[in-house]
Amino acid sequence: MGKMLKIKMVMSEIGRPEKQRKVLRGMGLKKLNNIVILADTPQTRGMINKVSHLVSVEESKE
């Protein structure tokens, strides 16, 4: 496996545009402080860039 990213939702999706909500759902983030581990791909990086103000990202040790 390649590098993995640990993505945590740190701000709520309430009041955000529908596009940003769909990006969060696409990454599997449903609730505040929810954490998902995704592969470090260009697609994932693009999704993170769209909602960078709502999430925190770090490299996973797994």
PDB file of N, CA, C, O and CB in Angstrom:
ATOM      1  N   MET A   1       0.834  -1.187   0.000  1.00  0.00           N
ATOM      2  CA  MET A   1       0.000   0.000   0.000  1.00  0.00           C
ATOM      3  C   MET A   1       0.875   1.245   0.000  1.00  0.00           C
ATOM      4  O   MET A   1       2.016   1.206   0.460  1.00  0.00           O
ATOM      5  CB  MET A   1      -0.947   0.001   1.210  1.00  0.00           C
ATOM      6  N   GLY A   2       0.344   2.346  -0.514  1.00  0.00           N
ATOM      7  CA  GLY A   2       1.074   3.607  -0.529  1.00  0.00           C
ATOM      8  C   GLY A   2       0.852   4.376   0.758  1.00  0.00           C
ATOM      9  O   GLY A   2       0.407   3.818   1.762  1.00  0.00           O
ATOM     10  N   LYS A   3       1.164   5.650   0.720  1.00  0.00           N
ATOM     11  CA  LYS A   3       0.956   6.493   1.900  1.00  0.00           C
ATOM     12  C   LYS A   3      -0.538   6.637   2.160  1.00  0.00           C
ATOM     13  O   LYS A   3      -1.357   6.651   1.241  1.00  0.00           O
ATOM     14  CB  LYS A   3       1.617   7.889   1.714  1.00  0.00           C
ATOM     15  N   MET A   4      -0.861   6.744   3.438  1.00  0.00           N
ATOM     16  CA  MET A   4      -2.247   6.929   3.847  1.00  0.00           C
ATOM     17  C   MET A   4      -2.364   8.256   4.586  1.00  0.00           C
ATOM     18  O   MET A   4      -1.416   8.711   5.228  1.00  0.00           O
ATOM     19  CB  MET A   4      -2.734   5.748   4.738  1.00  0.00           C
ATOM     20  N   LEU A   5      -3.548   8.873   4.487  1.00  0.00           N
ATOM     21  CA  LEU A   5      -3.810  10.146   5.155  1.00  0.00           C
ATOM     22  C   LEU A   5      -4.922   9.972   6.174  1.00  0.00           C
ATOM     23  O   LEU A   5      -5.933   9.326   5.899  1.00  0.00           O
ATOM     24  CB  LEU A   5      -4.181  11.241   4.133  1.00  0.00           C
ATOM     25  N   LYS A   6      -4.731  10.551   7.352  1.00  0.00           N
ATOM     26  CA  LYS A   6      -5.766  10.556   8.384  1.00  0.00           C
ATOM     27  C   LYS A   6      -6.452  11.917   8.305  1.00  0.00           C
ATOM     28  O   LYS A   6      -5.821  12.949   8.538  1.00  0.00           O
ATOM     29  CB  LYS A   6      -5.163  10.283   9.833  1.00  0.00           C
ATOM     30  N   ILE A   7      -7.742  11.918   7.976  1.00  0.00           N
ATOM     31  CA  ILE A   7      -8.493  13.155   7.762  1.00  0.00           C
ATOM     32  C   ILE A   7      -9.566  13.266   8.841  1.00  0.00           C
ATOM     33  O   ILE A   7     -10.364  12.350   9.038  1.00  0.00           O
ATOM     34  CB  ILE A   7      -9.131  13.192   6.333  1.00  0.00           C
ATOM     35  N   LYS A   8      -9.570  14.406   9.536  1.00  0.00           N
ATOM     36  CA  LYS A   8     -10.521  14.639  10.628  1.00  0.00           C
ATOM     37  C   LYS A   8     -11.354  15.870  10.318  1.00  0.00           C
ATOM     38  O   LYS A   8     -10.816  16.910   9.938  1.00  0.00           O
ATOM     39  CB  LYS A   8      -9.785  14.808  11.983  1.00  0.00           C
ATOM     40  N   MET A   9     -12.655  15.755  10.477  1.00  0.00           N
ATOM     41  CA  MET A   9     -13.564  16.894  10.273  1.00  0.00           C
ATOM     42  C   MET A   9     -13.555  17.746  11.538  1.00  0.00           C
ATOM     43  O   MET A   9     -14.001  17.298  12.595  1.00  0.00           O
ATOM     44  CB  MET A   9     -15.026  16.411   9.931  1.00  0.00           C
ATOM     45  N   VAL A  10     -13.039  18.992  11.429  1.00  0.00           N
ATOM     46  CA  VAL A  10     -12.887  19.840  12.610  1.00  0.00           C
ATOM     47  C   VAL A  10     -13.896  20.982  12.661  1.00  0.00           C
ATOM     48  O   VAL A  10     -14.063  21.613  13.705  1.00  0.00           O
ATOM     49  CB  VAL A  10     -11.494  20.402  12.654  1.00  0.00           C
ATOM     50  N   MET A  11     -14.573  21.257  11.538  1.00  0.00           N
ATOM     51  CA  MET A  11     -15.620  22.278  11.524  1.00  0.00           C
ATOM     52  C   MET A  11     -16.873  21.692  10.893  1.00  0.00           C
ATOM     53  O   MET A  11     -16.793  20.830  10.019  1.00  0.00           O
ATOM     54  CB  MET A  11     -15.157  23.550  10.753  1.00  0.00           C
ATOM     55  N   SER A  12     -18.017  22.159  11.338  1.00  0.00           N
ATOM     56  CA  SER A  12     -19.299  21.631  10.884  1.00  0.00           C
ATOM     57  C   SER A  12     -19.588  22.006   9.437  1.00  0.00           C
ATOM     58  O   SER A  12     -19.081  23.004   8.925  1.00  0.00           O
ATOM     59  CB  SER A  12     -20.416  22.133  11.778  1.00  0.00           C
ATOM     60  N   GLU A  13     -20.412  21.187   8.788  1.00  0.00           N
ATOM     61  CA  GLU A  13     -20.836  21.468   7.419  1.00  0.00           C
ATOM     62  C   GLU A  13     -22.075  22.367   7.373  1.00  0.00           C
ATOM     63  O   GLU A  13     -22.526  22.743   6.291  1.00  0.00           O
ATOM     64  CB  GLU A  13     -21.117  20.165   6.686  1.00  0.00           C
ATOM     65  N   ILE A  14     -22.623  22.711   8.538  1.00  0.00           N
ATOM     66  CA  ILE A  14     -23.820  23.546   8.595  1.00  0.00           C
ATOM     67  C   ILE A  14     -23.521  24.917   7.993  1.00  0.00           C
ATOM     68  O   ILE A  14     -22.534  25.560   8.348  1.00  0.00           O
ATOM     69  CB  ILE A  14     -24.323  23.690  10.056  1.00  0.00           C
ATOM     70  N   GLY A  15     -24.382  25.351   7.082  1.00  0.00           N
ATOM     71  CA  GLY A  15     -24.218  26.651   6.459  1.00  0.00           C
ATOM     72  C   GLY A  15     -23.218  26.680   5.321  1.00  0.00           C
ATOM     73  O   GLY A  15     -22.940  27.746   4.771  1.00  0.00           O
ATOM     74  N   ARG A  16     -22.674  25.539   4.959  1.00  0.00           N
ATOM     75  CA  ARG A  16     -21.699  25.449   3.874  1.00  0.00           C
ATOM     76  C   ARG A  16     -22.418  25.152   2.562  1.00  0.00           C
ATOM     77  O   ARG A  16     -23.516  24.596   2.570  1.00  0.00           O
ATOM     78  CB  ARG A  16     -20.637  24.358   4.173  1.00  0.00           C
ATOM     79  N   PRO A  17     -21.807  25.518   1.436  1.00  0.00           N
ATOM     80  CA  PRO A  17     -22.422  25.211   0.135  1.00  0.00           C
ATOM     81  C   PRO A  17     -22.581  23.707  -0.081  1.00  0.00           C
ATOM     82  O   PRO A  17     -21.828  22.905   0.470  1.00  0.00           O
ATOM     83  CB  PRO A  17     -21.583  25.807  -0.996  1.00  0.00           C
ATOM     84  N   GLU A  18     -23.559  23.344  -0.881  1.00  0.00           N
ATOM     85  CA  GLU A  18     -23.865  21.932  -1.143  1.00  0.00           C
ATOM     86  C   GLU A  18     -22.663  21.186  -1.712  1.00  0.00           C
ATOM     87  O   GLU A  18     -22.457  20.016  -1.391  1.00  0.00           O
ATOM     88  CB  GLU A  18     -25.043  21.818  -2.108  1.00  0.00           C
ATOM     89  N   LYS A  19     -21.864  21.848  -2.554  1.00  0.00           N
ATOM     90  CA  LYS A  19     -20.680  21.204  -3.139  1.00  0.00           C
ATOM     91  C   LYS A  19     -19.714  20.744  -2.050  1.00  0.00           C
ATOM     92  O   LYS A  19     -19.174  19.640  -2.120  1.00  0.00           O
ATOM     93  CB  LYS A  19     -19.964  22.167  -4.106  1.00  0.00           C
ATOM     94  N   GLN A  20     -19.499  21.584  -1.052  1.00  0.00           N
ATOM     95  CA  GLN A  20     -18.581  21.227   0.026  1.00  0.00           C
ATOM     96  C   GLN A  20     -19.145  20.092   0.866  1.00  0.00           C
ATOM     97  O   GLN A  20     -18.399  19.217   1.305  1.00  0.00           O
ATOM     98  CB  GLN A  20     -18.292  22.440   0.909  1.00  0.00           C
ATOM     99  N   ARG A  21     -20.448  20.097   1.094  1.00  0.00           N
ATOM    100  CA  ARG A  21     -21.087  19.001   1.839  1.00  0.00           C
ATOM    101  C   ARG A  21     -20.915  17.676   1.113  1.00  0.00           C
ATOM    102  O   ARG A  21     -20.651  16.645   1.731  1.00  0.00           O
ATOM    103  CB  ARG A  21     -22.581  19.291   2.051  1.00  0.00           C
ATOM    104  N   LYS A  22     -21.071  17.716  -0.223  1.00  0.00           N
ATOM    105  CA  LYS A  22     -20.929  16.492  -1.015  1.00  0.00           C
ATOM    106  C   LYS A  22     -19.501  15.972  -0.987  1.00  0.00           C
ATOM    107  O   LYS A  22     -19.282  14.761  -0.980  1.00  0.00           O
ATOM    108  CB  LYS A  22     -21.361  16.739  -2.457  1.00  0.00           C
ATOM    109  N   VAL A  23     -18.528  16.876  -0.969  1.00  0.00           N
ATOM    110  CA  VAL A  23     -17.124  16.465  -0.895  1.00  0.00           C
ATOM    111  C   VAL A  23     -16.861  15.771   0.442  1.00  0.00           C
ATOM    112  O   VAL A  23     -16.200  14.733   0.482  1.00  0.00           O
ATOM    113  CB  VAL A  23     -16.178  17.690  -1.070  1.00  0.00           C
ATOM    114  N   LEU A  24     -17.375  16.339   1.534  1.00  0.00           N
ATOM    115  CA  LEU A  24     -17.199  15.718   2.847  1.00  0.00           C
ATOM    116  C   LEU A  24     -17.837  14.333   2.878  1.00  0.00           C
ATOM    117  O   LEU A  24     -17.233  13.380   3.370  1.00  0.00           O
ATOM    118  CB  LEU A  24     -17.803  16.606   3.950  1.00  0.00           C
ATOM    119  N   ARG A  25     -19.067  14.219   2.349  1.00  0.00           N
ATOM    120  CA  ARG A  25     -19.742  12.914   2.318  1.00  0.00           C
ATOM    121  C   ARG A  25     -18.979  11.932   1.437  1.00  0.00           C
ATOM    122  O   ARG A  25     -18.901  10.743   1.748  1.00  0.00           O
ATOM    123  CB  ARG A  25     -21.190  13.064   1.809  1.00  0.00           C
ATOM    124  N   GLY A  26     -18.415  12.432   0.336  1.00  0.00           N
ATOM    125  CA  GLY A  26     -17.644  11.583  -0.570  1.00  0.00           C
ATOM    126  C   GLY A  26     -16.403  11.007   0.095  1.00  0.00           C
ATOM    127  O   GLY A  26     -15.962   9.907  -0.239  1.00  0.00           O
ATOM    128  N   MET A  27     -15.848  11.754   1.033  1.00  0.00           N
ATOM    129  CA  MET A  27     -14.681  11.263   1.776  1.00  0.00           C
ATOM    130  C   MET A  27     -15.099  10.361   2.933  1.00  0.00           C
ATOM    131  O   MET A  27     -14.253   9.712   3.549  1.00  0.00           O
ATOM    132  CB  MET A  27     -13.851  12.439   2.304  1.00  0.00           C
ATOM    133  N   GLY A  28     -16.393  10.316   3.232  1.00  0.00           N
ATOM    134  CA  GLY A  28     -16.880   9.459   4.312  1.00  0.00           C
ATOM    135  C   GLY A  28     -17.003  10.175   5.643  1.00  0.00           C
ATOM    136  O   GLY A  28     -17.160   9.529   6.679  1.00  0.00           O
ATOM    137  N   LEU A  29     -16.934  11.506   5.632  1.00  0.00           N
ATOM    138  CA  LEU A  29     -17.056  12.277   6.878  1.00  0.00           C
ATOM    139  C   LEU A  29     -18.508  12.686   7.076  1.00  0.00           C
ATOM    140  O   LEU A  29     -19.084  13.382   6.239  1.00  0.00           O
ATOM    141  CB  LEU A  29     -16.132  13.534   6.854  1.00  0.00           C
ATOM    142  N   LYS A  30     -19.102  12.250   8.192  1.00  0.00           N
ATOM    143  CA  LYS A  30     -20.512  12.520   8.438  1.00  0.00           C
ATOM    144  C   LYS A  30     -20.745  13.408   9.645  1.00  0.00           C
ATOM    145  O   LYS A  30     -21.693  14.193   9.667  1.00  0.00           O
ATOM    146  CB  LYS A  30     -21.250  11.235   8.619  1.00  0.00           C
ATOM    147  N   LYS A  31     -19.890  13.292  10.647  1.00  0.00           N
ATOM    148  CA  LYS A  31     -20.086  14.036  11.891  1.00  0.00           C
ATOM    149  C   LYS A  31     -18.815  14.786  12.260  1.00  0.00           C
ATOM    150  O   LYS A  31     -17.728  14.471  11.776  1.00  0.00           O
ATOM    151  CB  LYS A  31     -20.500  13.091  13.035  1.00  0.00           C
ATOM    152  N   LEU A  32     -18.967  15.777  13.120  1.00  0.00           N
ATOM    153  CA  LEU A  32     -17.846  16.542  13.630  1.00  0.00           C
ATOM    154  C   LEU A  32     -16.898  15.616  14.399  1.00  0.00           C
ATOM    155  O   LEU A  32     -17.348  14.726  15.121  1.00  0.00           O
ATOM    156  CB  LEU A  32     -18.339  17.698  14.532  1.00  0.00           C
ATOM    157  N   ASN A  33     -15.605  15.822  14.248  1.00  0.00           N
ATOM    158  CA  ASN A  33     -14.544  15.030  14.882  1.00  0.00           C
ATOM    159  C   ASN A  33     -14.482  13.592  14.371  1.00  0.00           C
ATOM    160  O   ASN A  33     -13.807  12.752  14.966  1.00  0.00           O
ATOM    161  CB  ASN A  33     -14.742  15.018  16.380  1.00  0.00           C
ATOM    162  N   ASN A  34     -15.173  13.306  13.287  1.00  0.00           N
ATOM    163  CA  ASN A  34     -15.101  11.999  12.652  1.00  0.00           C
ATOM    164  C   ASN A  34     -13.765  11.880  11.926  1.00  0.00           C
ATOM    165  O   ASN A  34     -13.293  12.861  11.351  1.00  0.00           O
ATOM    166  CB  ASN A  34     -16.290  11.784  11.671  1.00  0.00           C
ATOM    167  N   ILE A  35     -13.144  10.693  11.941  1.00  0.00           N
ATOM    168  CA  ILE A  35     -11.851  10.482  11.302  1.00  0.00           C
ATOM    169  C   ILE A  35     -11.972   9.370  10.274  1.00  0.00           C
ATOM    170  O   ILE A  35     -12.566   8.325  10.542  1.00  0.00           O
ATOM    171  CB  ILE A  35     -10.763  10.144  12.349  1.00  0.00           C
ATOM    172  N   VAL A  36     -11.399   9.601   9.082  1.00  0.00           N
ATOM    173  CA  VAL A  36     -11.313   8.570   8.061  1.00  0.00           C
ATOM    174  C   VAL A  36      -9.862   8.462   7.609  1.00  0.00           C
ATOM    175  O   VAL A  36      -9.107   9.431   7.683  1.00  0.00           O
ATOM    176  CB  VAL A  36     -12.256   8.883   6.858  1.00  0.00           C
ATOM    177  N   ILE A  37      -9.480   7.276   7.142  1.00  0.00           N
ATOM    178  CA  ILE A  37      -8.136   7.063   6.619  1.00  0.00           C
ATOM    179  C   ILE A  37      -8.282   6.724   5.145  1.00  0.00           C
ATOM    180  O   ILE A  37      -8.919   5.734   4.783  1.00  0.00           O
ATOM    181  CB  ILE A  37      -7.373   5.927   7.402  1.00  0.00           C
ATOM    182  N   LEU A  38      -7.681   7.561   4.292  1.00  0.00           N
ATOM    183  CA  LEU A  38      -7.778   7.397   2.851  1.00  0.00           C
ATOM    184  C   LEU A  38      -6.387   7.354   2.238  1.00  0.00           C
ATOM    185  O   LEU A  38      -5.431   7.875   2.811  1.00  0.00           O
ATOM    186  CB  LEU A  38      -8.607   8.529   2.229  1.00  0.00           C
ATOM    187  N   ALA A  39      -6.279   6.725   1.060  1.00  0.00           N
ATOM    188  CA  ALA A  39      -5.012   6.668   0.338  1.00  0.00           C
ATOM    189  C   ALA A  39      -4.627   8.060  -0.148  1.00  0.00           C
ATOM    190  O   ALA A  39      -5.491   8.873  -0.475  1.00  0.00           O
ATOM    191  CB  ALA A  39      -5.103   5.686  -0.850  1.00  0.00           C
ATOM    192  N   ASP A  40      -3.337   8.325  -0.194  1.00  0.00           N
ATOM    193  CA  ASP A  40      -2.825   9.614  -0.654  1.00  0.00           C
ATOM    194  C   ASP A  40      -2.749   9.599  -2.180  1.00  0.00           C
ATOM    195  O   ASP A  40      -1.718   9.258  -2.760  1.00  0.00           O
ATOM    196  CB  ASP A  40      -1.425   9.921  -0.026  1.00  0.00           C
ATOM    197  N   THR A  41      -3.859   9.974  -2.819  1.00  0.00           N
ATOM    198  CA  THR A  41      -3.932  10.012  -4.280  1.00  0.00           C
ATOM    199  C   THR A  41      -4.230  11.437  -4.724  1.00  0.00           C
ATOM    200  O   THR A  41      -4.650  12.257  -3.907  1.00  0.00           O
ATOM    201  CB  THR A  41      -5.016   9.030  -4.815  1.00  0.00           C
ATOM    202  N   PRO A  42      -4.022  11.750  -5.998  1.00  0.00           N
ATOM    203  CA  PRO A  42      -4.369  13.085  -6.488  1.00  0.00           C
ATOM    204  C   PRO A  42      -5.850  13.411  -6.280  1.00  0.00           C
ATOM    205  O   PRO A  42      -6.197  14.562  -6.015  1.00  0.00           O
ATOM    206  CB  PRO A  42      -4.020  13.202  -7.964  1.00  0.00           C
ATOM    207  N   GLN A  43      -6.716  12.416  -6.396  1.00  0.00           N
ATOM    208  CA  GLN A  43      -8.150  12.632  -6.206  1.00  0.00           C
ATOM    209  C   GLN A  43      -8.451  13.026  -4.757  1.00  0.00           C
ATOM    210  O   GLN A  43      -9.221  13.953  -4.506  1.00  0.00           O
ATOM    211  CB  GLN A  43      -8.940  11.364  -6.590  1.00  0.00           C
ATOM    212  N   THR A  44      -7.845  12.323  -3.820  1.00  0.00           N
ATOM    213  CA  THR A  44      -8.046  12.631  -2.408  1.00  0.00           C
ATOM    214  C   THR A  44      -7.494  14.014  -2.082  1.00  0.00           C
ATOM    215  O   THR A  44      -8.124  14.780  -1.354  1.00  0.00           O
ATOM    216  CB  THR A  44      -7.379  11.567  -1.521  1.00  0.00           C
ATOM    217  N   ARG A  45      -6.321  14.333  -2.620  1.00  0.00           N
ATOM    218  CA  ARG A  45      -5.718  15.657  -2.385  1.00  0.00           C
ATOM    219  C   ARG A  45      -6.620  16.771  -2.921  1.00  0.00           C
ATOM    220  O   ARG A  45      -6.741  17.824  -2.295  1.00  0.00           O
ATOM    221  CB  ARG A  45      -4.323  15.743  -3.049  1.00  0.00           C
ATOM    222  N   GLY A  46      -7.247  16.547  -4.064  1.00  0.00           N
ATOM    223  CA  GLY A  46      -8.152  17.532  -4.636  1.00  0.00           C
ATOM    224  C   GLY A  46      -9.366  17.753  -3.756  1.00  0.00           C
ATOM    225  O   GLY A  46      -9.820  18.884  -3.585  1.00  0.00           O
ATOM    226  N   MET A  47      -9.897  16.660  -3.192  1.00  0.00           N
ATOM    227  CA  MET A  47     -11.045  16.782  -2.288  1.00  0.00           C
ATOM    228  C   MET A  47     -10.651  17.551  -1.024  1.00  0.00           C
ATOM    229  O   MET A  47     -11.415  18.378  -0.526  1.00  0.00           O
ATOM    230  CB  MET A  47     -11.595  15.382  -1.916  1.00  0.00           C
ATOM    231  N   ILE A  48      -9.452  17.269  -0.515  1.00  0.00           N
ATOM    232  CA  ILE A  48      -8.971  17.957   0.678  1.00  0.00           C
ATOM    233  C   ILE A  48      -8.819  19.453   0.402  1.00  0.00           C
ATOM    234  O   ILE A  48      -9.155  20.276   1.253  1.00  0.00           O
ATOM    235  CB  ILE A  48      -7.629  17.357   1.145  1.00  0.00           C
ATOM    236  N   ASN A  49      -8.317  19.805  -0.777  1.00  0.00           N
ATOM    237  CA  ASN A  49      -8.144  21.216  -1.133  1.00  0.00           C
ATOM    238  C   ASN A  49      -9.477  21.956  -1.164  1.00  0.00           C
ATOM    239  O   ASN A  49      -9.537  23.132  -0.809  1.00  0.00           O
ATOM    240  CB  ASN A  49      -7.454  21.338  -2.489  1.00  0.00           C
ATOM    241  N   LYS A  50     -10.547  21.280  -1.585  1.00  0.00           N
ATOM    242  CA  LYS A  50     -11.865  21.915  -1.660  1.00  0.00           C
ATOM    243  C   LYS A  50     -12.438  22.243  -0.285  1.00  0.00           C
ATOM    244  O   LYS A  50     -13.178  23.214  -0.133  1.00  0.00           O
ATOM    245  CB  LYS A  50     -12.827  21.019  -2.405  1.00  0.00           C
ATOM    246  N   VAL A  51     -12.094  21.429   0.718  1.00  0.00           N
ATOM    247  CA  VAL A  51     -12.652  21.631   2.067  1.00  0.00           C
ATOM    248  C   VAL A  51     -11.546  21.765   3.115  1.00  0.00           C
ATOM    249  O   VAL A  51     -11.725  21.357   4.263  1.00  0.00           O
ATOM    250  CB  VAL A  51     -13.585  20.463   2.440  1.00  0.00           C
ATOM    251  N   SER A  52     -10.416  22.330   2.728  1.00  0.00           N
ATOM    252  CA  SER A  52      -9.258  22.416   3.626  1.00  0.00           C
ATOM    253  C   SER A  52      -9.564  23.208   4.894  1.00  0.00           C
ATOM    254  O   SER A  52      -8.934  22.984   5.927  1.00  0.00           O
ATOM    255  CB  SER A  52      -8.083  23.053   2.901  1.00  0.00           C
ATOM    256  N   HIS A  53     -10.527  24.132   4.828  1.00  0.00           N
ATOM    257  CA  HIS A  53     -10.893  24.936   5.990  1.00  0.00           C
ATOM    258  C   HIS A  53     -11.791  24.172   6.969  1.00  0.00           C
ATOM    259  O   HIS A  53     -12.048  24.654   8.072  1.00  0.00           O
ATOM    260  CB  HIS A  53     -11.593  26.205   5.537  1.00  0.00           C
ATOM    261  N   LEU A  54     -12.267  22.992   6.578  1.00  0.00           N
ATOM    262  CA  LEU A  54     -13.170  22.205   7.425  1.00  0.00           C
ATOM    263  C   LEU A  54     -12.496  20.960   8.012  1.00  0.00           C
ATOM    264  O   LEU A  54     -13.033  20.345   8.932  1.00  0.00           O
ATOM    265  CB  LEU A  54     -14.394  21.788   6.625  1.00  0.00           C
ATOM    266  N   VAL A  55     -11.326  20.586   7.488  1.00  0.00           N
ATOM    267  CA  VAL A  55     -10.677  19.339   7.903  1.00  0.00           C
ATOM    268  C   VAL A  55      -9.241  19.581   8.334  1.00  0.00           C
ATOM    269  O   VAL A  55      -8.632  20.592   7.984  1.00  0.00           O
ATOM    270  CB  VAL A  55     -10.713  18.316   6.771  1.00  0.00           C
ATOM    271  N   SER A  56      -8.709  18.628   9.105  1.00  0.00           N
ATOM    272  CA  SER A  56      -7.277  18.611   9.406  1.00  0.00           C
ATOM    273  C   SER A  56      -6.732  17.299   8.845  1.00  0.00           C
ATOM    274  O   SER A  56      -7.414  16.275   8.856  1.00  0.00           O
ATOM    275  CB  SER A  56      -6.995  18.746  10.970  1.00  0.00           C
ATOM    276  N   VAL A  57      -5.494  17.346   8.354  1.00  0.00           N
ATOM    277  CA  VAL A  57      -4.917  16.197   7.671  1.00  0.00           C
ATOM    278  C   VAL A  57      -3.543  15.900   8.251  1.00  0.00           C
ATOM    279  O   VAL A  57      -2.753  16.809   8.503  1.00  0.00           O
ATOM    280  CB  VAL A  57      -4.824  16.448   6.149  1.00  0.00           C
ATOM    281  N   GLU A  58      -3.266  14.609   8.461  1.00  0.00           N
ATOM    282  CA  GLU A  58      -1.916  14.184   8.849  1.00  0.00           C
ATOM    283  C   GLU A  58      -1.640  12.826   8.229  1.00  0.00           C
ATOM    284  O   GLU A  58      -2.567  12.083   7.906  1.00  0.00           O
ATOM    285  CB  GLU A  58      -1.759  14.127  10.405  1.00  0.00           C
ATOM    286  N   GLU A  59      -0.375  12.505   8.065  1.00  0.00           N
ATOM    287  CA  GLU A  59      -0.016  11.200   7.515  1.00  0.00           C
ATOM    288  C   GLU A  59      -0.269  10.139   8.563  1.00  0.00           C
ATOM    289  O   GLU A  59       0.056  10.307   9.738  1.00  0.00           O
ATOM    290  CB  GLU A  59       1.462  11.171   7.050  1.00  0.00           C
ATOM    291  N   SER A  60      -0.857   9.043   8.114  1.00  0.00           N
ATOM    292  CA  SER A  60      -1.186   7.952   9.016  1.00  0.00           C
ATOM    293  C   SER A  60       0.013   7.031   9.175  1.00  0.00           C
ATOM    294  O   SER A  60       0.776   6.833   8.229  1.00  0.00           O
ATOM    295  CB  SER A  60      -2.403   7.171   8.504  1.00  0.00           C
ATOM    296  N   LYS A  61       0.180   6.473  10.353  1.00  0.00           N
ATOM    297  CA  LYS A  61       1.280   5.546  10.623  1.00  0.00           C
ATOM    298  C   LYS A  61       0.944   4.120  10.172  1.00  0.00           C
ATOM    299  O   LYS A  61       1.817   3.254  10.137  1.00  0.00           O
ATOM    300  CB  LYS A  61       1.620   5.555  12.114  1.00  0.00           C
ATOM    301  N   GLU A  62      -0.312   3.888   9.833  1.00  0.00           N
ATOM    302  CA  GLU A  62      -0.773   2.535   9.490  1.00  0.00           C
ATOM    303  C   GLU A  62      -0.401   2.156   8.081  1.00  0.00           C
ATOM    304  O   GLU A  62      -0.714   1.052   7.636  1.00  0.00           O
ATOM    305  CB  GLU A  62      -2.270   2.424   9.662  1.00  0.00           C
TER     306      GLU A  62
END
